[in-house]
Amino acid sequence: MSNPNFHELVDDVFLSIEDSIEDSDIDIDYENANGMLTLTFEENASQIILSRQFSTSEIWIAAKSGGFHFKLDQYDKAGAWRNTVTGETMNQSLSNLCFQQSGARIEFSF
């Protein structure tokens, strides 16, 4: 994937995550700055940080339970971002991580 395309794709993913948060009833603050999207859970002040890694064309997620790397699956017609180790989709992983840190379920689709 060309690098300019990578930035557009990540921008779209981050905006979709923001939209999902806005549409939910869960108290999550978010800040999108400097190539990172930081989610802060109001009830316990824990955070999940998503960052774009230009050099590897990956999105990295840092959460209480660890760090995770995701790469666009170019063979998936839906354009899923997949964990580079487990193959799990990023929307499912992010949903699970949010549940682990907040106790509330939020669904993401990007």
N, C-alpha and C positions, 0 to 999 in steps of 0.2 A: 504494500500500500504506500502511496506517496505521502510524504509528511504533511503537506497542506490538507490533504483529505483526512488524515488522522485527526488533526485539530478540529475540523468540522464535525467529524463523527463523535468525538469526545464532548464537544460543546452540546451536541444534540442529546447525548446521554445525560449529561449534567442537568440540562433543562428539563428533561423528562423526569428525572429524580426529584427536582424541585417541584414540578407539577404534581407528582404523586404525593409528596409531603403536603402541599397546599390542599389537595383534595381529601386528605385523611383528617381524622379527628385527633391525631396524636400530636402532642406538644414537642415538636422538633424544630429547633432553630437551624438555619443553614446559612453559610456564607460561601460565595463563589468568588475566589480571588486568587490571582497569581498561579493559575493552572491547577488549583486545588478546590475541592468542594468539601467543606467541613460541616458535618451534622452534629449538633449538640442536643442531647436529650435533656429536656427541662427538669424532669423529676430527679435525676441523679447527676447531672452535669457531665456524664460520660460522653465521649466523642467517637465518631467514625470519620476517618479522613480518606478521601479519594483523591488520588493525584495522577496526573497524566505523565507518562514517561516517554518523552519524545524519541529518545535514542533507541528504545526497544519497541515502540508502538504498542505499549501496554498501558492499562489502567491498574494502579496499585491501590489496594484498600488496607488501611491500618485500623484495627479494632482491638478491643480488650483481649480477644481470643487469639490474636496474631496478625500477621501480614499475609496478604494474598495478591497474586498477580493474575491479570486477565488480559487475554489477547482476542482480537476479533477472529471468529471462526469464518474464514473465507469460503468454506464449503457449505456453510449453513445458509440457506436461502433467506432466512429471516434476519441474518446478520447478528447472531448471538455472540456476546462476549463470554469466553469460557476461561475457567480457572486453568492455568497452565500445568497444574499438577493433577487435579481431580477431574477436570472436564465439566464440572458443574457450571451452570450459567450464572452470570454475574447478578442478574435480577433475582434469582433464587437465593444466592449467597447473601446478597445485601438484605433481602427480606429476613433471612434467618439471623443475620448479625444484629439487625435492628431489634428483633424479638429477644435475642439473648441479652441485649443491653437495656431494653426498656420494658420488656414483658408485653409489648403490644405488637400486633401483626400489621404490617403494611405491605401491600403488593406493589411491585414495580414492573413496568413493561416498557422495555426499550430495545 
